[in-house]
Amino acid sequence: AKVRDIAVSNHGRHLVIALDDGRVVFVDTASGRRLEFFGHLLNARKQGIPDGWAGVNSVDVSGNGRYVLSGGDDNQALFWDTKTGQILQRHQHKNRVHLVRLDEHHKRAFSASIQAESVVWDLASGQPVSRLKLKPREYVVSAVAFDASGQYIATGAPGRELKLWRIPEGKLVQQWRVQTRGRGGAVVLAVGFSDHGTLWSIASSGYAQQWKIP
């Protein structure tokens, strides 16, 4: 099986691996405990018998290692309990889910599909909090991060776009375009909030930039 994504919890104690054969592998690096989750089904028929396991594209793990979020080719984002291996919530999309993220306090989750669906979920109720309205060229979200308060989220896209959103309203607060080299384009590869009221981005052009949050 091929690895599609890896996530690490605080202090590196917990490791989660997304595999293209449908497995989500959770490892407690301190104790050596290992769990393999199967939940992403490919083309499940009405009688409940799937054609196989859908590949897992993205994973994230809570800071304490208790919860895992995964997104797969079955158009779902799954929220897992690592103590029991049970699926706590299923979040349905219309297309493949290629990016997922948990907030710092594992109260909210973000999942994005390959076509225009970028949703913030409330993990207490399992209901959507907001849906981000993206332009066509931004349909593929390439990077995402929650701020520490859980009230804001930043997204990056392949077309140089970096955006800051207020979650409760799904409102766009600010947008920037990352630096390129010459006339080439740039994909936003990573974003993150600092403790000093700024936002960082890393782009495929090789530039790391700091942005002031209004």
Protein Blocks (a to p, Z undefined) as FASTA:
>chain_A
ZZfbdcddehhlaccdddfeopacdddfknopacdddfbaghiafkopafbdcddfbdcd
dfkomaccdddfkopacdddfklopafbdcddfbdcfbdcddfkopaccdddfehpacdd
dfklopafbdcdddfklmpccbdcddfkopaccdddfkopacdddfklopafbdcdddde
hjbccddfbdcddfeopacdddfkopacddddZZ
